[in-house]
Amino acid sequence: MRPLFRVACCSFVAVLAMLTGCSAEGEDSLAEKYPTQSATCDALFGTKNMESLIDILGSDGLRFTNRPIAVDALREGLTEEAKEPYNEIEGFEEYDVCWLSGDSQFHANVAWAADSLKFVQSPSGPWQPVAEDVYLADDSYVGGDLDIVFRCEIKGASRGQQAQVLLEARVGDISSPKFSEQFHEQLAVRLARTVRDELRCANEPEIPADLKIRG
Protein backbone atom coordinates (compact mmCIF):
# COMPACT_ATOMS: atom_id res chain seq x y z
CA MET A 1 0.00 0.00 0.00
CA ARG A 2 2.90 2.35 0.62
CA PRO A 3 3.85 2.62 -3.06
CA LEU A 4 0.25 3.42 -3.96
CA PHE A 5 0.13 6.11 -1.28
CA ARG A 6 3.29 7.67 -2.62
CA VAL A 7 1.89 7.72 -6.13
CA ALA A 8 -1.31 9.32 -4.87
CA CYS A 9 0.67 11.98 -2.96
CA CYS A 10 2.89 12.72 -5.95
CA SER A 11 -0.14 12.98 -8.21
CA PHE A 12 -1.84 15.38 -5.80
CA VAL A 13 1.27 17.59 -5.60
CA ALA A 14 1.63 17.59 -9.39
CA VAL A 15 -1.99 18.60 -9.88
CA LEU A 16 -1.71 21.32 -7.23
CA ALA A 17 1.40 22.71 -8.88
CA MET A 18 -0.32 22.68 -12.24
CA LEU A 19 -3.35 24.50 -10.91
CA THR A 20 -1.17 27.11 -9.16
CA GLY A 21 0.79 27.66 -12.33
CA CYS A 22 -2.35 28.08 -14.38
CA SER A 23 -3.67 30.62 -11.90
CA ALA A 24 -0.45 32.68 -12.11
CA GLU A 25 -0.44 32.52 -15.87
CA GLY A 26 -4.04 33.73 -15.91
CA GLU A 27 -3.07 37.07 -14.39
CA ASP A 28 -2.47 39.86 -16.90
CA SER A 29 1.11 41.13 -17.05
CA LEU A 30 1.95 44.83 -16.96
CA ALA A 31 2.48 44.78 -20.72
CA GLU A 32 -0.93 43.17 -21.25
CA LYS A 33 -2.71 45.68 -19.02
CA TYR A 34 -0.91 48.70 -20.50
CA PRO A 35 0.33 47.68 -23.97
CA THR A 36 1.01 51.18 -25.34
CA GLN A 37 2.68 52.62 -22.23
CA SER A 38 4.76 49.49 -21.79
CA ALA A 39 5.92 49.44 -25.41
CA THR A 40 6.81 53.14 -25.30
CA CYS A 41 8.83 52.83 -22.09
CA ASP A 42 10.68 49.80 -23.49
CA ALA A 43 11.47 51.70 -26.69
CA LEU A 44 12.67 54.84 -24.91
CA PHE A 45 14.66 53.23 -22.09
CA GLY A 46 15.39 49.67 -23.24
CA THR A 47 13.80 46.47 -22.00
CA LYS A 48 16.58 45.61 -19.54
CA ASN A 49 16.48 49.07 -17.97
CA MET A 50 12.72 48.78 -17.59
CA GLU A 51 13.06 45.37 -15.93
CA SER A 52 15.49 46.88 -13.41
CA LEU A 53 13.20 49.85 -12.87
CA ILE A 54 10.18 47.62 -12.22
CA ASP A 55 12.22 45.60 -9.75
CA ILE A 56 13.04 48.81 -7.86
CA LEU A 57 9.42 49.99 -7.85
CA GLY A 58 8.04 46.62 -6.74
CA SER A 59 5.50 44.55 -8.66
CA ASP A 60 2.63 44.79 -6.12
CA GLY A 61 0.03 47.23 -7.42
CA LEU A 62 2.39 48.49 -10.10
CA ARG A 63 0.60 50.52 -12.77
CA PHE A 64 1.15 53.15 -15.44
CA THR A 65 -0.37 56.52 -14.59
CA ASN A 66 0.31 58.49 -17.78
CA ARG A 67 -1.97 58.59 -20.77
CA PRO A 68 -0.97 56.17 -23.54
CA ILE A 69 1.31 57.68 -26.16
CA ALA A 70 3.12 55.69 -28.84
CA VAL A 71 6.66 56.57 -29.90
CA ASP A 72 5.40 57.45 -33.39
CA ALA A 73 2.90 59.91 -31.90
CA LEU A 74 5.60 61.45 -29.71
CA ARG A 75 7.90 61.92 -32.71
CA GLU A 76 5.14 63.39 -34.86
CA GLY A 77 3.97 65.74 -32.11
CA LEU A 78 7.44 67.12 -31.41
CA THR A 79 8.22 67.49 -35.11
CA GLU A 80 4.97 69.33 -35.79
CA GLU A 81 5.58 71.72 -32.89
CA ALA A 82 9.06 72.51 -34.19
CA LYS A 83 7.69 73.49 -37.58
CA GLU A 84 4.72 75.56 -36.35
CA PRO A 85 4.94 79.17 -35.11
CA TYR A 86 5.60 79.29 -31.38
CA ASN A 87 2.52 80.12 -29.30
CA GLU A 88 3.73 82.31 -26.43
CA ILE A 89 0.43 81.91 -24.55
CA GLU A 90 0.09 78.13 -24.74
CA GLY A 91 3.79 77.36 -24.76
CA PHE A 92 5.02 73.88 -25.59
CA GLU A 93 3.35 70.52 -25.03
CA GLU A 94 4.95 68.44 -22.29
CA TYR A 95 4.76 64.74 -23.11
CA ASP A 96 4.44 62.33 -20.18
CA VAL A 97 6.23 59.41 -21.78
CA CYS A 98 6.66 56.98 -18.90
CA TRP A 99 4.97 57.29 -15.49
CA LEU A 100 4.93 54.31 -13.15
CA SER A 101 3.51 53.98 -9.66
CA GLY A 102 4.30 51.13 -7.26
CA ASP A 103 6.05 51.19 -3.88
CA SER A 104 7.57 54.42 -5.22
CA GLN A 105 6.85 56.59 -8.23
CA PHE A 106 8.77 57.22 -11.44
CA HIS A 107 8.18 59.79 -14.12
CA ALA A 108 9.84 60.82 -17.37
CA ASN A 109 8.91 63.69 -19.67
CA VAL A 110 9.99 65.07 -23.02
CA ALA A 111 9.30 68.57 -24.37
CA TRP A 112 10.74 71.44 -26.31
CA ALA A 113 12.47 73.63 -23.75
CA ALA A 114 10.99 77.02 -23.02
CA ASP A 115 14.46 78.38 -22.21
CA SER A 116 16.33 79.98 -25.08
CA LEU A 117 19.79 78.91 -26.17
CA LYS A 118 21.13 82.21 -24.87
CA PHE A 119 19.70 81.55 -21.39
CA VAL A 120 20.99 77.97 -21.31
CA GLN A 121 24.47 79.13 -22.30
CA SER A 122 24.59 81.81 -19.60
CA PRO A 123 27.28 80.97 -16.99
CA SER A 124 25.10 82.43 -14.23
CA GLY A 125 22.14 80.16 -15.00
CA PRO A 126 21.28 76.67 -13.73
CA TRP A 127 22.41 74.92 -16.91
CA GLN A 128 25.93 73.58 -17.23
CA PRO A 129 27.59 72.19 -20.40
CA VAL A 130 28.40 68.48 -20.50
CA ALA A 131 29.18 68.35 -24.24
CA GLU A 132 28.80 70.54 -27.30
CA ASP A 133 25.13 71.59 -27.57
CA VAL A 134 24.26 69.48 -24.50
CA TYR A 135 23.46 70.89 -21.05
CA LEU A 136 22.52 69.51 -17.65
CA ALA A 137 20.42 71.38 -15.07
CA ASP A 138 21.51 71.91 -11.50
CA ASP A 139 19.65 69.44 -9.20
CA SER A 140 18.29 72.27 -7.08
CA TYR A 141 16.71 73.78 -10.19
CA VAL A 142 14.73 70.66 -11.06
CA GLY A 143 14.04 69.21 -7.61
CA GLY A 144 16.26 66.15 -7.84
CA ASP A 145 15.30 65.25 -11.42
CA LEU A 146 17.94 64.71 -14.06
CA ASP A 147 17.19 67.23 -16.79
CA ILE A 148 19.13 67.17 -20.07
CA VAL A 149 18.67 69.89 -22.67
CA PHE A 150 20.27 69.63 -26.09
CA ARG A 151 20.08 71.47 -29.38
CA CYS A 152 18.06 69.52 -31.92
CA GLU A 153 17.59 71.03 -35.36
CA ILE A 154 14.53 69.74 -37.21
CA LYS A 155 14.55 69.81 -40.99
CA GLY A 156 11.85 72.15 -42.21
CA ALA A 157 11.69 74.18 -39.00
CA SER A 158 12.21 77.94 -39.10
CA ARG A 159 15.66 78.94 -37.91
CA GLY A 160 14.07 82.06 -36.41
CA GLN A 161 12.37 79.96 -33.74
CA GLN A 162 15.44 79.72 -31.56
CA ALA A 163 13.57 78.38 -28.53
CA GLN A 164 12.41 75.34 -30.46
CA VAL A 165 15.87 73.98 -31.26
CA LEU A 166 16.31 72.95 -27.62
CA LEU A 167 14.88 69.60 -26.59
CA GLU A 168 14.44 68.67 -22.94
CA ALA A 169 14.49 65.12 -21.53
CA ARG A 170 13.66 64.83 -17.82
CA VAL A 171 13.88 61.72 -15.65
CA GLY A 172 12.55 61.84 -12.10
CA ASP A 173 14.20 60.58 -8.94
CA ILE A 174 12.90 57.54 -7.02
CA SER A 175 12.85 57.49 -3.22
CA SER A 176 14.50 54.08 -2.91
CA PRO A 177 18.01 53.05 -1.83
CA LYS A 178 18.04 50.70 -4.85
CA PHE A 179 17.84 53.67 -7.23
CA SER A 180 21.47 54.68 -7.63
CA GLU A 181 22.80 57.89 -9.17
CA GLN A 182 24.49 55.80 -11.83
CA PHE A 183 21.22 54.14 -12.87
CA HIS A 184 19.42 57.50 -12.79
CA GLU A 185 22.04 58.93 -15.14
CA GLN A 186 21.85 55.84 -17.36
CA LEU A 187 18.08 56.29 -17.79
CA ALA A 188 18.40 60.01 -18.57
CA VAL A 189 21.10 59.43 -21.18
CA ARG A 190 19.15 56.60 -22.80
CA LEU A 191 15.98 58.73 -23.02
CA ALA A 192 17.81 61.71 -24.50
CA ARG A 193 19.65 59.57 -27.05
CA THR A 194 16.52 57.68 -28.10
CA VAL A 195 14.48 60.84 -28.64
CA ARG A 196 17.40 62.42 -30.53
CA ASP A 197 17.52 59.40 -32.84
CA GLU A 198 13.74 59.33 -33.30
CA LEU A 199 13.68 63.01 -34.30
CA ARG A 200 16.81 62.65 -36.44
CA CYS A 201 18.29 65.92 -35.18
CA ALA A 202 20.09 67.44 -38.17
CA ASN A 203 22.97 68.72 -36.00
CA GLU A 204 23.49 65.21 -34.53
CA PRO A 205 24.28 66.21 -30.92
CA GLU A 206 26.58 63.77 -29.13
CA ILE A 207 25.09 63.00 -25.73
CA PRO A 208 27.80 61.57 -23.49
CA ALA A 209 27.29 58.59 -21.20
CA ASP A 210 29.12 60.50 -18.47
CA LEU A 211 27.16 63.60 -17.47
CA LYS A 212 29.90 65.13 -15.30
CA ILE A 213 30.01 68.90 -15.58
CA ARG A 214 32.82 70.14 -17.79
CA GLY A 215 35.26 72.59 -16.28
Secondary structure, 3 states (H helix, E strand, C coil): CHHHHHHHHHHHHHHHHHHHHHHHHCCCCHHHHCHHHHHHHHHHHCHHHHHHHHHHHCCCCCEECCCCCCHHHHHHHHHHHHHCCCCCCCCCCEEEEEEEECCCEEEEEEEECCCCHHHHHCCCCCEEEEECCEEEECHHHHCCCEEEEEECCCCCCCCCCHHHHEEEEEECCCCCCCCCHHHHHHHHHHHHHHHHHHHCCCCCCCCCCCCCCCC
